[in-house]
Amino acid sequence: NISSHLLANFGLTYKLTNDLKLSGLIGITNFDSLLQNYIPTTIKPAGSSLIGIASLGNSQNNSILYQLQANYNKRFGKNHNLSGVLVGSAEEFVSKTQTAASSGFTSNLTTFNSIQSGSTPDVPNSSYTANQLVSTVFRASYNYKTLYYLSASGRYDGSSKFVDKEKYAFFPSLSAAWRIDQEEWFKKSLPIVSEFKLRGSWGLVGNQGINPYSTVSTLGVASVVFGNQINIGFAPNRLANPELQWEKTSSVNLGTDLSFFKNRLSLTTEIYRKYTDGLLFNVTPPLTTGYNTYTKNIASISNMGVEYTLSGKILSKKDLSWSVDANIAFNTNTVEKLTGATDEFLDINQVGGTSYLYRIQPGKPIGQFFGYKSIGVWTDQTILTKPATFQVNVKEGARRYADLNNDGYLNNDDKVNLGSAIPKFFGGFSTNFSYKNLELVAFFSYSVGNKIFNYYEITNNSLAGKNNLPKAIFDQRYRIITPDMSPEEAQRVRANNEITQVQVAGTVLDPRESTDYYIEDGSFLRCRDITISYLLPEKWLKALGVSSLKTYVNVQNLFTITKYSGYNPEVSSGSGLARGIDQGTTPVGRGFRFGLNANF
């Protein structure tokens, strides 16, 4: 896979007056990629009758930006400062792809360099997409005596991804701040306070993150047989939605910045509320439409939270110093509405059959797993006592679910919220400790209370006989007691069967249900980075002929404390509505570095 990436900016600035200047910019981004692949005749891909397979893939992604900007900065007298920016810009994004493949090579000599040598050519493919964005942006800022700050900004954007009546939207913002510590009366009354600032802001931002042409019904290549011949034509492949609009998020933020004892201790507090209206999302339409996905503005969601950041210089002496920085954040989100219908909900992320991982419902938070409560596996005795209508035709050793409403049936009425992928709180902390020439710097991050759906276990821990699996799971499997077992072995098996959550080996029942069996606690504490360094004393440096020399040892991801059984508790699979899915996340590597910094 050979790729090249070009980033280029050409700019010119002209100063009209001491206070006003104009600047123009042209920005170009170009990314080209060539993927060349060959599978030799000695390898037969699983599930394929083809051997000797060559494929080529090209992609070009280009964008160009035109921008004109005016900057104004003026000071009136000693106390008034005014600045302003006005920007006009136009951007275009173009993406192209081309692929070709063939199979049935008589020789491996040419590999992908002679794709026409394959006896069975594939149909070549190509694609083209483009979209444009035009914007006008302004910002004005004013401060008086560096005590009071006011700022206003706005942008007017037009996106080609929407139909004409929805193309353009305006996004304003306002902010203000008060440096109370600069007031003369405050300096006299509270000298221990080094800094005290109150600030607040309100703003509206937009999101146009959808695929181009989502508002129109597009055609895709299709083939049909007439008269014993394959004829190429076109058929609809996208359901049009001309009602798509910009996703808009308004936010209110209030904050304070406090410092004490000549900035040795500082505290920052942030309180915010964000409200997203017209959330853009790809939903699954009814099967009767003939389409797989459909983009629409589906929901309004609010987020409220508070964040604290604390910094302190605990020790500050000539040969000894120690400082600590820490932050913690709390966030609560709620689905305010979908379309406004009574008792509506949206199930997303299908995992098997008619089972979905999440239920989006007004009044509930996003990221809530939704499914069955698993209560072990069926035994020969529990099968005899269950209602005939509950998990019909179930076999010994199959997974057992709870009949939460006690109606004798297993259906959607027995599904409940199984926990949230959103943590109760999260954050990080760092420390810097030094003694004479020795220094220790470390950074940690943490998350508490979030759940993870271990989707990887659906296949990795399946006992259907189609793949390998961990020995611990195999040893815990439900085993059917047979007459040839000794009394001692039968007793061990029976004891395991009473507590196991693992199905019987070779079961053909589909275990791919959204159930708490696959949900685990994702809380963790991770040491992300730690560095120990030593600065050699000056008296040693003269002999070496250097002015300074520092040696250091750095370890990245030294340890992670977690109960999660997967490779990495920091999973990111899923969308904004569907979070906390582990589909086999790559383990985080531990890195070691040893180094010298020398000045001559």
N, C-alpha and C positions, 0 to 999 in steps of 0.2 A: 504494500500500500504506500504509494509515493504521493506526497502532497506538498504544495507550496502555498505560502500565505504572504500576501503583500498588503501592507498598510502604508498609505501615503497621504500627507496633508500639505496643501499649498496655501499659504496665507499672506495677506498684505494688510498693513495697518497704516492709516494716514491720520496725522494729527491736525485737525482743523483749527482748534484753539487750545489754550492751556487746559481747558476744562472738557473739551469734546474731541473724541476721536472715533474714526470709522475703521472697521476691519472687515475683510472678506475672507472666506475660507472655502476651499474645495477639498473634500475628503474622499478618498477612494479605498475601498476594501475589496480584495480579490482573493478567493480561496479555490484552488483547483486540486482535485484528487483523482488518482488513477489506481484502481484496485485490479490486480492481475492474479488470477487463481488457477491452479491446475491440480487435479486429483489423478494420479497415475493409474494405469490399468491394473496395478498390483493391489489396489485398494478399492473395495466395493462399499460405497456408503450404505448404512443400514436403511432398509426399506426401499432400496432403489435397485433396479435391474440394469442401470447404466454403469459403464466403466470407461475410464479415460474421459474426464470431464474438464473442459476449459471454459473460463468465464472472464469477461472484461467489464469493468464498470468505470465510467467517467462521471464526475460531477463538477459543476462550476457554480459558485455562489459569489455574486458580485453586488456591491452597493456603492452608491455615490451620493454625496451630501454637498449641497450648495447652501452657504450661510452668509448672511450679511448682518453686521452687528454695529450698534452705536453705543458708546459708553460715555457717560457724563458724570463728572465728579466736581463738586463745588463746595467751598467753605465760605460761609457768610459771617464776617466778624470773627470773634474768638469762640463762639459757642454753637454755631449752627453748621451741621455737615449734611450735605445732600448728595446722593448718588443715584444713578439710574442706568438701566440697560434696556435696549430694545433690539430684538433679534427676529429676523425672518429666515426661515429655512425650508428646504425641500429635499426629500430623500427618496431614493428608489432602490428597491431590493429585487434582484432577479436570481432565480435558481433554475439550473438545467441539469438533467441527468441523461446518460445513455448507457445501455447495457446490451451485451451480446454474449451468447454461450453456445457451445456445441459439445457433443459427446460421441463416443465410438471411435477413438483414435487407434490406429494400427501400430503407432509408435509413440513412445514418450519423449522422443528427441526434441520435438519443436515446442512442447508444452503449450503455453498460451500465446506463443509468438506466431502461430499459424492456425488460428481458430477455424478457418475454412477447411482444415484437414479432417475435421470430425465428420463422421458419416450421418449423424443426426443433428442438424442445426436447430437451435431453439429460436423462437420468434424474438427478434430484437425489440427493445423497448426504449422509449425516450419520453421525457416530460419537460414541461416548462411552466413555471409559476412566477408571478411578479406582483408587487404591490407598492403603493406610494404613500408617503405621509408628508403633508405640508403643515407648517406651524408658524404662528406668530407669538412671541414671548416677550413680556415686559416685566421689569422689577424696579421698584423705587424704594430707597432706604433713607431714613432720616434719624439723626441723633442730636440731642441737645446736651452739651457739656459732658458727653460720654456718660450721662445719667439715664436718659430716657431714649429708648430705641423704638422706632416704628418701621415696619416694612410691609409692602403690598406687592403682590405679583399676580400674574395671570398668564395663561396660554390658551390660544385658540387653535385647535388641531383639526385637521381633516384627513381621514383615512379612506383609502380606496377599498378597504375590506367591507365597507357598509354601503347600502344603497344611498341614493342622492339625498333623501330627506333625513337620513341619520348620519351622514358623513362627518358633520362638523359638531364640535362640542367645546364649551368654554370651561376652563378649570382655574378658579381664582384661589388666592390664599392671603392670609393676614397674620402678622405676628407683632408682638410687643414685648419689651423687656424693661426692667427698672433696676438699675444698679444702686440699691439702697445703701450699700457700704460706702459709696462716694458722697453721700449726703453729710454735710458738716455736723448736723445734730446727731447723726448716728455714730460718727467717729468718736464723738465725745462721750456718748452714753455707753457704748459697748466696744471698748478697745480690743477685747479678746477676739472679736470677729474680724477676720482678714477679708472675707468676701461674702456678700449676701446679694444674690440676684433672684428676682422674681421674673418669670417669663411665661408667655402663653402664645398659642398659635391655633389657627384653624385653616384647613385647606381641603381642596377637592382635587383628586387625581383620577385619571382615566386609564383604562386598560383595553387595548385592541388586540389582545393575544389570541386570535383565532386564525385558522387557516384561510388563505385567500380563497375567494369564490364561495364562501360558506353561505352567502345570501342568495345564491342562484342555483338552479338545478343544472348540474353539469352532466355531460355524456362521457361514457367510457367505451372502449373497444369491446365488441362482443362478436361471437361467431355463431352461425346457424347453418344447418345442412339443408340445401335444396338440390334435388336432382343428383344425389350422391356426391355433391361437392360442398366443401366448406366455404361459406361466403362470410366476408368480414363486414361488419356494420357497427352501429352505435346503439347504445341503450342507456337510459338514465342510471346514474350511479351515485347521485347526491340529492338529498331532499332539500329543496329550497326553503330558506327562512328569511324573507325580506324584512321581517320585523326586528332583526338583530340590531342592538344598540350598544353604545359604549358601556362597558362596566365602569361604574363610578363609585369611588370610595371617599367619603368625607371623614375627617379626623379632627379631634380636638385634643390638644396637649397642654397640660399645665406642669410647670417644673420649677424647682428651686435649686440653687447652687449655694452651698454654705461651706466656708472654710474658717478654721479656728487656729489660734496660736501661731500666727505667721505661716499659715498654710500647712501646718504639720498634720492637721486633721481636716478632712473634707467629706461632705455628704451631698450627693445629688439625688433628687427624687423626681420621678416622672410619673404622672397620672394621665392616662389617655383613654379615649373612646373612639373606635373606628366603626363606621357603618358602611357596608358594601351593598350597593343596590344594583340589581340586574347582573348577578354573577354569571359569567360565561362558562358554559360546561357542555361537554358532549354526552348526551343522554341516549339511551336505547329506545327507539320508537317501537310501537306495536309491530308484531311480525307481519300483520296484514299490509303494512306499507311497502314491504319488500326491501327496506333499507336497514343497515346495521347501526348507524349512528346518526345523530341529529344535533346540531349546535343550536343552543338557545340561551336566553337570559332566564335562569331558573330560580334564583333565590335572592333574598336579602338577609345579610348576616351581620351581626354586631360583635365587636370584640372590645372588652374592657380590661384594663390591667394597670398594674403599678410596678415600677422598677426602682430599685435602690442601688446606688453605687457608693461604696465607702472606701476611702483611701486614708492611710495613716502612716506617719513616720514614727514608729515606736521608739527607736533608738537613733540618735544622731550625734555621734561623737567623733573625735578625730580618727580613731582606729576601729571604731565599731559603729555599724549602722544596720538598721533593719526596718524595712517598709513592707506594708501589706496592702493589696488592693482586692476588693471583693464586690461582686454584684449578684443580685437575686431578682428574679422577675416572676410575677404572677399574672396569668391571663385567663379570662373566662369568655367563651364565645357562645352565641345563641343564634339559631336559625330563626329569624323573625317571621319570614313568610316564604312560601313557594309561589303559587299562583293566586292564593287567596281563598281557595276552596276549603270547605269544612272537612276536617279529619283527613287531610291529604298527607302523603308522604312519598318519598322517592327512594327506592332500593337501588344501590349501585355496587359495582364490582362483583360480577357473577363468578362463583368459584366452582359450581357443579350443579347440573340439573336446574332447579329453580331457586337455588340457594345464593344469597347475596351477603357480602361482608358487612355492608353499612346500610343504615336506614337514616335518611335525612328527613327530619320532621320538625315543623314549627314548634317553638318552645323548648327544643332540645339542642344540645351542642353538636357541632360537627365532630367527625372523628370517632363516633360511637360505634363500636362493633355490635352487631345484631345477629343473634342466632340461638341455637339450642344449648341447654345446659347438659353436659355430658356427665353420666353417673356410672361410669365403668362399662362393662360388657355384660351381655346376656349369658346366664348360666342355664344349665338344664332345669334347675329348680325355679328360677325367676321367670322363665318362659311359661312354665305351667301356671303361674299365678297372675300373669298379665291378661288384660282384656283381649279378646280375639281381634278387636278392631284396631289395636294399638301396635304400630310397627308390624304390619301384616306380613306373614311368611318369614319373619325374622328367624335366623338360625343361631344356634349356640356359638358363642364366641364373637358375635357381631357387636358393634358399639351400641350402647344403650343411652337413650335420652330421657329427660324428665318430662312427665305429663303435668305441666305446671298448673293447668286449669282443671285437671282431673275429669276430663270429659271422655276419656277412653280413646282419643284420637291424637295422632302426632301431626300437627299442621302449624301454620304461621302463628296461630294463637298461643303456641307454646314457646315462641321465640321472644327473647328479652334483650335488653342492653347488657353487653358483656364487658363493659369497661371502655375507657377512652384512650386513644393514641396520643392525646394532648397531655403533657405533664402537669401536675399540680403546681410545681414551680421548678425553675431551672436557673443556671447561671454558671459562674466560674470565679476563681480566685487565684491570685499570684502572690509570690513573696520574693523579696530581694534582700539577701543577708550578706554582709561583708565584714570581714575581720582582717584588718591590715591589708595585705595583698591578696587575700583569698576571698572569692565571691561565689555565692550560690544564688541562682535564679531558677524559679520553678513556676509552672502554670498548670492549673487543674480546671476541669469542667465537670458539670454534674447535671443530672436530670432525675426528678423524683415523681413517681406516681403514674407514669405513662405505660400503656399496654402495647404489646407487639403481637401481631398475628404472624406466627411462624409458618408461612405458606410453604417454605422449603420442606417442612416435615411431612406435608401431604404426599410428596413423592419419595422423599428420603427415608421416611419411616413406614412406608406402605409394605404390608406383608402379602400383597397380591401375587408375589412370585415373579415380578417383572424386573426387579432391580435389586441391587445390594442394599444393605441397611446396617446401622450400627449394631454391634454385638449386644449392647445393653438393652436395646429395644427387643431384639430377638429373644434374649433370655427372659424378658418380662412378658412375653406373649401369652395369651390365653391358650391352654392346652386341654384338649378333650381327653378325659380319663378313659383308658381302654383296659380290657380284661388282662392283657399281657403285662401290665405294670405291676411291679411289686408293691406291697402295702406301704413301704416307706416312700417310694417314689410317688405313689398316688397321693399320699398325705402332703408331700412337698408341693405337688402340682395343685392340689385343692387349696392349699394356703395361699399360693400365688394367685390363683384364679379369683379368690375373694377380694383381692385388693388391686388387681391389675387394671390399667386403663388401655392396654394394648390388645388389639383384636387378634383373633386366631389367624395363624399363617395360612395363606392360600385362599382367603375369603374373596368372593367375587362381589360382595356388596360394596357399593360406592361409598367410601368414607369422606369424600370431598364435600363436606358440609361446613357451613359456618357455625362453629361450635367453640366453646371455651376450652376444649381439649387442646387447641392449637394456640391459645392466647396465654402469653406469659408477661410477667412483670419486666418492663424495660428500664427500670431505674439503674443508674450507674454513676460511678465516680472514676474519672480517667485522669491520669497524669500525662498531659499532652507533651510537655517539654520541660526538661531539667538540664541546667548547664552549671558545671563547676569550672571555675577558671582561676588561674594564679598568675599574678603579675610579678615578674622577677624583680628583686630589689635593684636599685640603681648601682650599688657597689659591685654587683655581679656583671652588669652590662658593659662596663668599660673593658673588661677582659675579652668580651665577645665582639666588641666593636659595633654595638647597636645602641640606639637611643631608648628603645622600649621593646619589651618582649613579653607576650602573654601566651600561656598555654591553656587549653581548655578541653573539656570532655563534655559532649552533648548527647543526651538520649531522648529520642522522641517516642511517645507512647510506651513509657516504661511499664505501666500496669493499668489494668481496668478492673475495678471491683463491681461485680454485677451477678445477679442470680439468673440472668438470661442464658439459655442453653445454646443460642446461635453463635455465629462467628463474631458479630458486631452489633451491640445494642443501638448504635446510631444508624438506624435504617432510614432511607429516604424514598423508598419505592412508593408510588401512588401519587395522586393529584392533591390539590388543595382541599378537596372534600374527603378524599380517601387517603389516610395517612397510616404510618406504622405498619407497613406490610414488608416482611422479610422474605424475599424470593431467592435467598442464597447470597446475601451481601458478602463482598470480598473481605476477608479478614484485614484488619489494620496492621500493617507491618511495624515492627520495632526497628528503629534506626539508630546507629551509633556513629558519632563523628569525633575525631580527634584532630586538633588543629593548633597552629601557631600563628600569632599575629606579631609581626616584627616591623619596626621602623628603623631605618638606617640614616 
